[in-house]
Amino acid sequence: MNPAVDLGQIEGAFVQGIGFFMLEEYLANSDGLVIVDGTWTYKIPTIDTIPKQFNVEILNSGHHKKRVLSSKASGEPPLLLAVSVHCATRAAIREAREQLLSWNGLDGSDSMFQLEVPATMPIVKELCGLDNVEGYLQSLLSG
């Protein structure tokens, strides 16, 4: 078996995880039924949202008699590794909030927030306080 197949499975599952944790928002009603059944608002990972350089290496664990041609399983673990993107986003939001406080001359940290899945860009911008910055800049331009 070609190990490149396993590498492709790992890369694909990780990118699928990025979509799940960061992009794939769907709207549901109070009964939990999906209310948007079209693809116009459904966002999946694209060329500008996936890693530009993505290094995957499979460790050689030797020959095993019970595996077909020494194949390896690469199912759900790579998908769940994509939670690292969500965790990194949470850390970046925390730093952005602290920086915004320091710019306003305030002490302390504003690190209490909840980052849901998916953590879409509008949610991330709001939690970072960028909506406040954009509003402030617009007031400077209009005033």
C-alpha positions as a LaTeX table, in Angstrom:
\begin{tabular}{lrrr}
\hline
Residue & $x$ (\AA) & $y$ (\AA) & $z$ (\AA) \\
\hline
Met1 & 0.00 & 0.00 & 0.00 \\
Asn2 & 1.14 & 3.50 & $-0.75$ \\
Pro3 & 1.83 & 5.54 & 2.43 \\
Ala4 & 0.81 & 8.68 & 0.52 \\
Val5 & $-2.78$ & 7.47 & 0.86 \\
Asp6 & $-2.46$ & 7.60 & 4.65 \\
Leu7 & $-0.86$ & 11.05 & 4.45 \\
Gly8 & $-3.74$ & 12.29 & 2.31 \\
Gln9 & $-6.26$ & 10.84 & 4.76 \\
Ile10 & $-4.58$ & 12.64 & 7.66 \\
Glu11 & $-4.40$ & 15.96 & 5.81 \\
Gly12 & $-8.00$ & 15.68 & 4.63 \\
Ala13 & $-9.34$ & 14.81 & 8.06 \\
Phe14 & $-7.46$ & 17.74 & 9.63 \\
Val15 & $-8.90$ & 20.17 & 7.07 \\
Gln16 & $-12.36$ & 18.69 & 7.65 \\
Gly17 & $-11.81$ & 19.38 & 11.36 \\
Ile18 & $-10.89$ & 23.00 & 10.60 \\
Gly19 & $-14.23$ & 23.31 & 8.83 \\
Phe20 & $-16.09$ & 21.74 & 11.73 \\
Phe21 & $-14.46$ & 23.83 & 14.47 \\
Met22 & $-14.19$ & 27.16 & 12.63 \\
Leu23 & $-16.46$ & 27.49 & 9.58 \\
Glu24 & $-19.39$ & 25.13 & 9.14 \\
Glu25 & $-22.22$ & 27.08 & 10.72 \\
Tyr26 & $-25.77$ & 25.89 & 10.30 \\
Leu27 & $-28.95$ & 27.46 & 11.58 \\
Ala28 & $-31.56$ & 25.45 & 13.46 \\
Asn29 & $-34.95$ & 26.28 & 14.92 \\
Ser30 & $-35.99$ & 25.72 & 18.54 \\
Asp31 & $-36.80$ & 22.07 & 17.77 \\
Gly32 & $-33.27$ & 21.49 & 16.48 \\
Leu33 & $-34.29$ & 21.19 & 12.84 \\
Val34 & $-31.98$ & 22.78 & 10.28 \\
Ile35 & $-33.78$ & 25.77 & 8.73 \\
Val36 & $-31.28$ & 26.57 & 5.98 \\
Asp37 & $-31.07$ & 23.73 & 3.50 \\
Gly38 & $-29.14$ & 25.48 & 0.74 \\
Thr39 & $-25.43$ & 25.80 & 0.19 \\
Trp40 & $-25.24$ & 29.59 & $-0.18$ \\
Thr41 & $-24.47$ & 30.21 & 3.48 \\
Tyr42 & $-22.57$ & 26.97 & 4.13 \\
Lys43 & $-18.84$ & 27.66 & 4.38 \\
Ile44 & $-16.21$ & 24.97 & 3.95 \\
Pro45 & $-12.41$ & 25.26 & 4.12 \\
Thr46 & $-10.98$ & 26.85 & 0.99 \\
Ile47 & $-7.50$ & 27.52 & $-0.34$ \\
Asp48 & $-7.20$ & 30.64 & 1.84 \\
Thr49 & $-8.32$ & 28.94 & 5.08 \\
Ile50 & $-6.20$ & 25.79 & 5.03 \\
Pro51 & $-2.53$ & 25.61 & 6.06 \\
Lys52 & $-0.14$ & 26.76 & 3.33 \\
Gln53 & 2.48 & 24.35 & 4.64 \\
Phe54 & 1.27 & 21.21 & 6.31 \\
Asn55 & 3.88 & 18.64 & 7.32 \\
Val56 & 2.62 & 15.16 & 8.10 \\
Glu57 & 4.90 & 12.32 & 9.03 \\
Ile58 & 3.98 & 8.75 & 9.81 \\
Leu59 & 6.33 & 7.09 & 12.25 \\
Asn60 & 7.64 & 3.72 & 11.18 \\
Ser61 & 6.41 & 1.21 & 13.70 \\
Gly62 & 7.81 & $-1.82$ & 11.93 \\
His63 & 6.13 & $-4.77$ & 10.32 \\
His64 & 3.07 & $-6.23$ & 11.99 \\
Lys65 & 1.68 & $-9.59$ & 10.90 \\
Lys66 & $-1.92$ & $-8.65$ & 11.63 \\
Arg67 & $-1.95$ & $-5.53$ & 9.44 \\
Val68 & $-2.51$ & $-5.63$ & 5.71 \\
Leu69 & 0.81 & $-4.72$ & 4.08 \\
Ser70 & 1.87 & $-2.82$ & 7.25 \\
Ser71 & $-0.96$ & $-0.32$ & 6.72 \\
Lys72 & $-1.88$ & 2.17 & 9.42 \\
Ala73 & $-5.27$ & 3.44 & 10.50 \\
Ser74 & $-5.89$ & 7.16 & 10.12 \\
Gly75 & $-9.52$ & 7.84 & 10.94 \\
Glu76 & $-10.88$ & 10.19 & 13.58 \\
Pro77 & $-7.65$ & 11.24 & 15.37 \\
Pro78 & $-6.55$ & 13.73 & 12.67 \\
Leu79 & $-10.05$ & 15.22 & 12.66 \\
Leu80 & $-9.84$ & 15.84 & 16.39 \\
Leu81 & $-6.32$ & 17.30 & 16.12 \\
Ala82 & $-7.98$ & 20.26 & 14.41 \\
Val83 & $-9.25$ & 21.35 & 17.83 \\
Ser84 & $-5.77$ & 22.88 & 18.08 \\
Val85 & $-6.95$ & 25.57 & 15.64 \\
His86 & $-9.92$ & 26.35 & 17.90 \\
Cys87 & $-7.65$ & 26.45 & 20.99 \\
Ala88 & $-5.16$ & 28.73 & 19.22 \\
Thr89 & $-8.03$ & 31.03 & 18.23 \\
Arg90 & $-9.18$ & 31.16 & 21.86 \\
Ala91 & $-5.64$ & 32.11 & 22.96 \\
Ala92 & $-5.45$ & 34.81 & 20.28 \\
Ile93 & $-8.80$ & 36.26 & 21.37 \\
Arg94 & $-7.61$ & 36.37 & 24.99 \\
Glu95 & $-4.46$ & 38.28 & 23.94 \\
Ala96 & $-6.46$ & 40.67 & 21.75 \\
Arg97 & $-8.82$ & 41.46 & 24.63 \\
Glu98 & $-5.91$ & 42.14 & 26.98 \\
Gln99 & $-4.23$ & 44.35 & 24.38 \\
Leu100 & $-7.44$ & 46.32 & 23.86 \\
Leu101 & $-7.66$ & 46.90 & 27.62 \\
Ser102 & $-4.06$ & 48.10 & 27.75 \\
Trp103 & $-4.68$ & 50.52 & 24.87 \\
Asn104 & $-7.54$ & 51.99 & 26.88 \\
Gly105 & $-5.26$ & 52.35 & 29.91 \\
Leu106 & $-7.10$ & 49.73 & 31.95 \\
Asp107 & $-5.46$ & 47.15 & 34.18 \\
Gly108 & $-6.46$ & 43.53 & 34.55 \\
Ser109 & $-7.58$ & 40.99 & 32.06 \\
Asp110 & $-10.85$ & 40.30 & 30.35 \\
Ser111 & $-10.25$ & 36.61 & 29.77 \\
Met112 & $-13.70$ & 35.26 & 30.63 \\
Phe113 & $-15.56$ & 34.41 & 27.44 \\
Gln114 & $-17.08$ & 31.38 & 25.76 \\
Leu115 & $-15.98$ & 30.42 & 22.28 \\
Glu116 & $-18.60$ & 28.18 & 20.70 \\
Val117 & $-18.10$ & 25.72 & 17.87 \\
Pro118 & $-17.99$ & 26.76 & 15.13 \\
Ala119 & $-15.95$ & 29.83 & 15.94 \\
Thr120 & $-16.88$ & 31.79 & 12.83 \\
Met121 & $-15.14$ & 35.02 & 11.87 \\
Pro122 & $-17.97$ & 37.36 & 13.04 \\
Ile123 & $-17.89$ & 35.70 & 16.47 \\
Val124 & $-14.10$ & 35.93 & 16.67 \\
Lys125 & $-14.15$ & 39.61 & 15.64 \\
Glu126 & $-16.77$ & 40.42 & 18.27 \\
Leu127 & $-14.93$ & 38.56 & 21.04 \\
Cys128 & $-11.67$ & 40.32 & 20.11 \\
Gly129 & $-13.42$ & 43.68 & 20.40 \\
Leu130 & $-12.81$ & 44.54 & 16.76 \\
Asp131 & $-16.39$ & 45.75 & 16.38 \\
Asn132 & $-15.56$ & 48.40 & 19.01 \\
Val133 & $-12.36$ & 49.37 & 17.19 \\
Glu134 & $-14.16$ & 49.61 & 13.84 \\
Gly135 & $-16.90$ & 51.76 & 15.39 \\
Tyr136 & $-14.28$ & 54.01 & 17.00 \\
Leu137 & $-12.42$ & 54.46 & 13.71 \\
Gln138 & $-15.66$ & 55.26 & 11.87 \\
Ser139 & $-16.53$ & 57.87 & 14.49 \\
Leu140 & $-13.14$ & 59.50 & 13.95 \\
Leu141 & $-13.71$ & 59.64 & 10.20 \\
Ser142 & $-17.23$ & 61.05 & 10.46 \\
Gly143 & $-16.52$ & 63.46 & 13.28 \\
\hline
\end{tabular}
